[in-house]
Amino acid sequence: ETTELGNKKELKSMPFITYLSGLLTAQMLSDDHLISGVEIHCEEKGRCPSTCHLCRRPGKEQLSPTPVLLEINRVVPLYALIQDNDTREAFKGALMSSYWCSGKGDVIEDWCRCDLNAFDENGLPNCSPLPPPVLRLSPNVEPSSTVVSLEWLDVQPAIGTKVSDYVLQHKKVDEYTDTDLYTGESLSFADDLLSGLATSCVAAGRSHGDVPDTSLYSVIFKCLEPDGLYKFTLYAVDTRGRHSELSTVTLRTACPLVDDSKAEEIADKIYNLYNGYTSGKEQQTAYNTLMEVSASMLFRVQHHYNSHYEKFGDFVWRSEDELGPRKAHLILRRLEKVSSHCSTLLRSAYIQSRTETMPYLFCRSEEVRPPGVVWYSILKDTKVTCEEKMVSMLRNTYGESKGR
């Protein structure tokens, strides 16, 4: 309280208990007037600072405790603290609009009604943002030379935009392809994958052993080329036809499978054909044998040949001498197809093959989505059934000694 004394204002203080008594007298602390979620009381918590002269009690060194006036005793939305109904509803609507509709629309049940000025350059309402999905490798399925599993979490919020579909594009990237012009193969998660149209090489599924979660989507690719660089791109489509920003994963598949015992047998066979006088029939047999094997197998044959028989001339020199420059060139240029990464692994002392069997849940939609109304279907409401299948994944292990 202040009192005016001429041109000066004097600050007056009153005891806290007097202040509370005044509130009680004015019936401001009755149950009918208490604000929801807030209590007023006083407790001993800490001490007043030494600089506060009001806290000092004459004749005593001890300082009086610091009163606590306000404490929140339960979680209450901000708009619930406002007593006026109209103000509360306006405040609630403003908060909901700000959080779900970018402040440019109203929340109606579980969707956003956009304002008249909240439209993009394509004439589509954009008050409710469409966040981009984050594409990633499935943590439970290690990529092999031909199999890759990708997954992402659903980006549909509880209120606002409604996701109709996810579109997944994949393409093999190499030096001969203009990646900007070539978009690769495009697959609709709802129309292609969940309908079962792409189950031969690409299918919708879920990693086995995960907690069932309707917000996790997964796709498994089973027919990729070994030692290939692939780019996967994902974006969401909402019921209004808007596209989200892209999410991209680029990876190289594992090196091609190699039967090391078979490669060593072929190396021995080629040495026997090259050894001594080589007839035309033997030359043709050697040429046919080397042209029939894969590039990675040919690389391993060369490795074994040079490891055992280099003292009789290395593989390149003997091939040129026995088969002639033209046929030798046709054979040896195939070695250029092996990447530097795989060529390093193919020089390992020992290569062993193993087969892994991975359980996987393949999922299909129970509903048939009629053509032409893709944008009006909400993907989260689609009924899906999943069945367990086994995916065989062949791998090579590389090491400097057997058994590693």
C-alpha positions as CSV (number, residue, x, y, z in Angstrom):
1,E,0.0,0.0,0.0
2,T,1.1,3.5,-0.6
3,T,0.0,6.7,0.9
4,E,0.6,10.1,-0.6
5,L,2.1,12.8,1.6
6,G,2.3,15.9,-0.5
7,N,4.5,15.2,-3.5
8,K,6.0,12.0,-1.9
9,K,4.7,8.5,-1.8
10,E,5.4,6.4,1.3
11,L,5.5,2.6,1.1
12,K,3.6,0.9,3.9
13,S,3.8,-2.8,4.8
14,M,1.4,-5.1,6.6
15,P,1.9,-8.5,8.2
16,F,1.1,-11.4,6.0
17,I,-1.6,-12.7,8.4
18,T,-3.3,-9.3,8.2
19,Y,-3.3,-9.6,4.4
20,L,-4.9,-13.1,4.5
21,S,-7.5,-11.9,7.0
22,G,-8.4,-9.1,4.7
23,L,-8.9,-11.5,1.8
24,L,-11.1,-13.8,4.0
25,T,-13.2,-10.8,5.1
26,A,-13.8,-9.9,1.4
27,Q,-14.7,-13.6,0.8
28,M,-12.0,-13.9,-1.8
29,L,-10.7,-17.1,-0.4
30,S,-14.0,-19.0,-0.3
31,D,-14.2,-22.4,-2.1
32,D,-16.4,-20.8,-4.8
33,H,-13.7,-18.4,-5.8
34,L,-10.5,-20.5,-5.6
35,I,-8.8,-20.8,-9.0
36,S,-8.8,-24.4,-10.3
37,G,-5.5,-26.1,-9.6
38,V,-4.0,-23.4,-7.4
39,E,-3.7,-23.4,-3.6
40,I,-2.7,-20.5,-1.3
41,H,-0.9,-21.4,1.9
42,C,2.3,-20.7,3.8
43,E,5.0,-23.1,4.7
44,E,8.5,-22.8,6.1
45,K,10.8,-23.2,3.1
46,G,14.2,-21.6,3.3
47,R,15.0,-18.2,4.9
48,C,14.7,-14.6,3.9
49,P,17.8,-13.0,2.5
50,S,19.9,-11.0,4.9
51,T,19.4,-7.9,2.9
52,C,15.6,-7.9,3.7
53,H,15.1,-5.6,6.7
54,L,11.5,-6.8,7.1
55,C,12.6,-10.3,8.0
56,R,14.7,-9.3,11.0
57,R,13.2,-9.9,14.4
58,P,14.4,-7.6,17.2
59,G,16.6,-9.4,19.8
60,K,17.0,-12.6,17.8
61,E,19.8,-13.7,15.4
62,Q,17.6,-16.2,13.6
63,L,15.8,-15.0,10.5
64,S,12.1,-15.8,9.9
65,P,11.2,-18.3,7.2
66,T,10.4,-17.4,3.6
67,P,6.7,-17.8,3.0
68,V,5.5,-19.7,-0.1
69,L,2.4,-18.1,-1.5
70,L,1.5,-20.1,-4.6
71,E,2.0,-23.8,-5.5
72,I,0.5,-25.9,-8.3
73,N,-0.9,-29.0,-6.7
74,R,-1.9,-30.8,-10.0
75,V,-1.3,-30.5,-13.7
76,V,-3.9,-28.2,-15.3
77,P,-4.0,-26.8,-18.9
78,L,-3.4,-23.1,-19.0
79,Y,-6.8,-22.3,-20.3
80,A,-8.4,-24.1,-17.3
81,L,-7.0,-21.4,-15.0
82,I,-9.2,-18.8,-16.7
83,Q,-12.6,-18.5,-15.1
84,D,-14.6,-16.8,-17.8
85,N,-16.1,-19.4,-20.1
86,D,-15.8,-17.4,-23.3
87,T,-12.3,-16.3,-22.6
88,R,-11.3,-19.9,-21.7
89,E,-12.7,-21.3,-25.0
90,A,-11.0,-18.5,-27.0
91,F,-7.7,-19.2,-25.2
92,K,-8.1,-23.0,-25.8
93,G,-8.9,-22.5,-29.5
94,A,-5.8,-20.3,-29.9
95,L,-3.5,-22.8,-28.2
96,M,-4.9,-25.7,-30.3
97,S,-4.6,-23.8,-33.5
98,S,-1.0,-22.7,-32.7
99,Y,0.1,-26.3,-31.9
100,W,-1.7,-28.3,-34.6
101,C,-2.6,-25.8,-37.3
102,S,0.4,-23.5,-37.4
103,G,-1.9,-20.7,-36.0
104,K,-3.6,-20.5,-39.5
105,G,-6.8,-22.5,-38.9
106,D,-9.2,-24.0,-36.3
107,V,-9.2,-27.5,-34.8
108,I,-12.4,-29.3,-35.7
109,E,-12.5,-32.7,-33.9
110,D,-9.3,-34.3,-35.2
111,W,-8.6,-32.1,-38.3
112,C,-7.6,-28.6,-39.2
113,R,-10.0,-26.2,-41.0
114,C,-7.6,-23.8,-42.6
115,D,-8.1,-20.0,-42.9
116,L,-8.9,-18.5,-46.3
117,N,-5.4,-17.2,-46.6
118,A,-3.7,-20.5,-45.7
119,F,-3.2,-22.0,-49.1
120,D,0.0,-22.9,-51.0
121,E,1.0,-22.0,-54.6
122,N,-0.9,-25.1,-55.8
123,G,-4.1,-24.0,-54.2
124,L,-3.9,-26.7,-51.5
125,P,-4.6,-25.9,-47.8
126,N,-1.3,-25.8,-45.9
127,C,-2.2,-24.8,-42.3
128,S,-1.5,-28.3,-41.0
129,P,2.1,-29.2,-41.7
130,L,3.0,-32.6,-43.2
131,P,6.3,-33.6,-41.6
132,P,8.7,-35.8,-43.6
133,P,9.1,-39.4,-42.6
134,V,12.6,-40.5,-41.6
135,L,13.8,-43.5,-43.7
136,R,16.3,-45.8,-42.1
137,L,17.8,-49.4,-42.2
138,S,15.9,-51.9,-40.1
139,P,18.1,-52.6,-37.1
140,N,17.2,-56.3,-36.9
141,V,18.0,-57.2,-40.6
142,E,21.6,-56.8,-41.6
143,P,21.8,-56.0,-45.4
144,S,23.2,-58.8,-47.5
145,S,24.3,-58.9,-51.2
146,T,20.7,-59.0,-52.4
147,V,18.4,-58.3,-49.4
148,V,17.8,-54.9,-47.7
149,S,15.1,-54.0,-45.2
150,L,14.1,-50.4,-44.6
151,E,11.6,-48.9,-42.1
152,W,10.1,-45.6,-41.0
153,L,7.7,-44.3,-38.3
154,D,4.3,-42.9,-39.3
155,V,4.3,-39.1,-39.3
156,Q,0.5,-38.7,-39.0
157,P,-0.2,-36.5,-36.0
158,A,-3.2,-37.0,-33.7
159,I,-4.8,-33.8,-35.0
160,G,-4.4,-32.2,-38.3
161,T,-3.1,-33.7,-41.6
162,K,-4.1,-37.3,-42.6
163,V,-1.5,-39.4,-44.3
164,S,-3.0,-41.3,-47.3
165,D,0.1,-43.0,-48.6
166,Y,3.9,-43.3,-48.6
167,V,5.8,-43.4,-51.9
168,L,9.1,-45.2,-52.0
169,Q,11.5,-44.8,-54.9
170,H,14.6,-46.9,-55.4
171,K,17.3,-46.9,-58.1
172,K,20.7,-48.3,-58.7
173,V,23.3,-45.6,-59.0
174,D,26.3,-46.0,-61.3
175,E,28.7,-43.9,-63.4
176,Y,26.6,-44.4,-66.5
177,T,23.3,-43.2,-65.0
178,D,22.3,-39.5,-64.7
179,T,20.7,-39.7,-61.3
180,D,18.8,-36.4,-61.7
181,L,17.1,-37.6,-64.9
182,Y,16.5,-41.3,-63.9
183,T,14.0,-41.5,-61.0
184,G,14.1,-45.3,-60.7
185,E,11.1,-47.4,-59.7
186,S,8.4,-45.8,-57.7
187,L,6.2,-47.9,-55.4
188,S,3.0,-46.9,-53.5
189,F,3.0,-48.4,-50.0
190,A,-0.8,-48.7,-50.0
191,D,-1.6,-49.5,-53.6
192,D,1.5,-51.7,-54.5
193,L,3.0,-53.2,-51.4
194,L,0.0,-53.7,-49.1
195,S,-2.0,-55.0,-52.0
196,G,0.6,-57.7,-52.7
197,L,1.4,-56.6,-56.2
198,A,5.1,-56.5,-55.5
199,T,5.6,-59.5,-53.3
200,S,8.0,-61.3,-55.6
201,C,10.9,-59.0,-54.9
202,V,9.6,-56.1,-52.8
203,A,7.0,-56.5,-50.0
204,A,5.6,-54.7,-47.0
205,G,6.6,-56.3,-43.7
206,R,7.8,-55.9,-40.2
207,S,10.9,-57.1,-38.4
208,H,10.2,-60.2,-36.2
209,G,10.3,-59.8,-32.5
210,D,9.4,-56.1,-32.4
211,V,6.6,-54.9,-30.2
212,P,3.5,-54.7,-32.5
213,D,3.3,-51.0,-33.4
214,T,0.9,-49.7,-36.0
215,S,3.0,-46.6,-36.4
216,L,6.0,-48.5,-37.8
217,Y,6.1,-49.3,-41.5
218,S,8.7,-51.6,-43.2
219,V,9.7,-52.7,-46.7
220,I,12.0,-55.5,-47.6
221,F,13.9,-55.7,-51.0
222,K,14.9,-59.2,-51.9
223,C,16.3,-59.0,-55.5
224,L,19.0,-56.3,-55.4
225,E,22.2,-56.7,-57.3
226,P,25.4,-57.5,-55.3
227,D,28.0,-54.8,-54.9
228,G,25.6,-52.2,-56.1
229,L,25.1,-48.6,-55.0
230,Y,21.4,-48.0,-54.3
231,K,19.5,-44.8,-53.5
232,F,16.2,-45.1,-51.6
233,T,13.8,-42.1,-51.3
234,L,10.6,-41.8,-49.3
235,Y,7.9,-39.2,-49.0
236,A,4.5,-39.0,-47.5
237,V,1.2,-38.0,-49.3
238,D,-1.8,-36.6,-47.4
239,T,-5.5,-36.8,-48.2
240,R,-5.3,-33.5,-49.9
241,G,-2.6,-34.6,-52.3
242,R,0.3,-32.7,-50.7
243,H,3.8,-34.3,-50.7
244,S,6.2,-34.1,-47.8
245,E,9.9,-33.4,-48.1
246,L,12.1,-36.3,-49.2
247,S,14.0,-38.7,-46.9
248,T,16.9,-40.5,-48.5
249,V,19.1,-43.5,-47.7
250,T,22.1,-44.5,-49.9
251,L,23.9,-47.7,-49.4
252,R,26.0,-50.3,-51.2
253,T,24.9,-54.0,-51.0
254,A,27.4,-56.6,-49.8
255,C,29.9,-58.2,-52.2
256,P,28.7,-61.0,-54.5
257,L,28.7,-64.5,-53.1
258,V,31.8,-66.6,-54.0
259,D,32.2,-70.4,-53.7
260,D,35.9,-70.4,-52.7
261,S,36.4,-74.1,-53.1
262,K,34.9,-73.9,-56.6
263,A,37.2,-71.0,-57.4
264,E,40.2,-73.0,-56.3
265,E,39.1,-75.9,-58.5
266,I,38.8,-73.7,-61.5
267,A,42.2,-72.2,-60.9
268,D,43.7,-75.7,-60.8
269,K,41.8,-76.6,-64.0
270,I,43.1,-73.5,-65.8
271,Y,46.7,-74.2,-64.8
272,N,46.4,-77.8,-66.1
273,L,45.0,-76.4,-69.4
274,Y,47.8,-73.8,-69.7
275,N,50.6,-76.2,-68.6
276,G,52.7,-77.7,-71.4
277,Y,51.5,-77.7,-75.0
278,T,48.0,-76.2,-75.3
279,S,45.8,-77.4,-78.1
280,G,43.1,-75.3,-79.7
281,K,40.5,-77.4,-77.9
282,E,42.1,-76.8,-74.5
283,Q,42.4,-73.1,-75.3
284,Q,38.7,-72.9,-76.1
285,T,37.8,-74.9,-73.0
286,A,39.8,-72.4,-70.8
287,Y,38.2,-69.4,-72.5
288,N,34.7,-70.8,-72.1
289,T,35.3,-71.7,-68.5
290,L,36.6,-68.2,-67.6
291,M,33.8,-66.4,-69.4
292,E,31.1,-68.4,-67.7
293,V,32.0,-67.5,-64.2
294,S,31.0,-64.2,-62.6
295,A,33.3,-61.2,-62.3
296,S,33.9,-61.7,-58.6
297,M,34.5,-65.5,-59.1
298,L,37.0,-64.7,-61.9
299,F,38.8,-62.3,-59.5
300,R,39.0,-65.1,-56.9
301,V,40.2,-67.6,-59.6
302,Q,43.0,-65.2,-60.4
303,H,43.9,-64.9,-56.7
304,H,44.2,-68.7,-56.3
305,Y,46.1,-69.1,-59.6
306,N,48.7,-66.5,-58.6
307,S,48.9,-67.9,-55.0
308,H,49.8,-71.4,-56.3
309,Y,51.3,-71.1,-59.7
310,E,52.8,-67.6,-60.1
311,K,56.3,-69.1,-60.5
312,F,55.1,-70.4,-63.9
313,G,53.8,-66.9,-64.8
314,D,51.0,-64.9,-63.4
315,F,47.4,-65.3,-64.5
316,V,47.3,-62.2,-66.8
317,W,50.5,-63.1,-68.6
318,R,49.6,-66.8,-69.1
319,S,46.1,-65.9,-70.3
320,E,47.5,-63.5,-73.0
321,D,50.2,-66.0,-74.0
322,E,47.8,-69.0,-74.2
323,L,44.6,-67.4,-75.5
324,G,45.9,-64.4,-77.4
325,P,45.5,-60.7,-76.7
326,R,41.9,-60.4,-77.9
327,K,40.4,-63.3,-75.9
328,A,42.5,-62.4,-72.9
329,H,41.2,-58.8,-73.0
330,L,37.6,-60.0,-73.2
331,I,38.2,-62.0,-70.0
332,L,40.3,-59.6,-68.0
333,R,38.2,-56.5,-68.6
334,R,35.4,-58.2,-66.6
335,L,37.6,-57.8,-63.5
336,E,37.0,-54.0,-63.8
337,K,33.4,-54.6,-62.7
338,V,34.5,-55.6,-59.2
339,S,34.6,-52.5,-56.9
340,S,37.7,-51.6,-55.0
341,H,36.0,-52.5,-51.8
342,C,35.1,-56.0,-52.9
343,S,38.4,-56.5,-54.6
344,T,40.1,-55.9,-51.3
345,L,37.9,-58.5,-49.5
346,L,38.4,-61.0,-52.4
347,R,42.1,-61.0,-51.7
348,S,41.5,-62.5,-48.2
349,A,43.3,-65.7,-47.4
350,Y,40.1,-67.6,-46.8
351,I,36.4,-67.0,-47.7
352,Q,33.6,-69.0,-46.2
353,S,30.0,-69.0,-47.1
354,R,27.1,-69.2,-44.6
355,T,23.3,-69.1,-44.9
356,E,21.2,-67.1,-42.4
357,T,17.5,-67.6,-42.1
358,M,15.6,-64.5,-40.9
359,P,12.0,-64.6,-39.7
360,Y,10.0,-61.8,-41.1
361,L,6.4,-60.6,-40.9
362,F,4.9,-60.0,-44.3
363,C,1.9,-57.8,-44.2
364,R,-1.0,-57.3,-46.6
365,S,-4.1,-55.1,-46.5
366,E,-7.5,-56.8,-45.9
367,E,-9.2,-54.1,-47.9
368,V,-9.2,-53.5,-51.6
369,R,-8.6,-49.8,-52.3
370,P,-10.7,-48.7,-55.2
371,P,-8.8,-46.9,-57.9
372,G,-9.2,-43.1,-58.1
373,V,-9.8,-42.5,-54.4
374,V,-6.4,-42.9,-53.0
375,W,-6.3,-39.4,-51.6
376,Y,-9.5,-40.0,-49.6
377,S,-8.3,-43.1,-47.8
378,I,-6.4,-42.7,-44.5
379,L,-3.6,-45.2,-44.3
380,K,-3.7,-45.5,-40.5
381,D,-7.3,-46.8,-40.7
382,T,-6.4,-49.6,-43.2
383,K,-6.8,-53.1,-41.7
384,V,-3.6,-55.2,-42.2
385,T,-2.9,-58.8,-41.5
386,C,0.7,-60.2,-41.2
387,E,2.1,-63.7,-41.5
388,E,5.5,-65.0,-40.6
389,K,7.8,-66.1,-43.4
390,M,11.5,-67.1,-43.5
391,V,13.9,-65.1,-45.6
392,S,17.2,-66.9,-46.5
393,M,20.2,-64.6,-46.6
394,L,23.5,-65.9,-48.0
395,R,26.7,-64.3,-46.8
396,N,30.5,-64.6,-47.2
397,T,32.8,-64.2,-44.3
398,Y,36.4,-63.1,-45.0
399,G,39.5,-63.8,-42.9
400,E,43.2,-64.5,-42.8
401,S,42.7,-68.0,-41.3
402,K,40.2,-70.8,-41.5
403,G,37.3,-70.6,-39.0
404,R,37.5,-66.8,-38.5
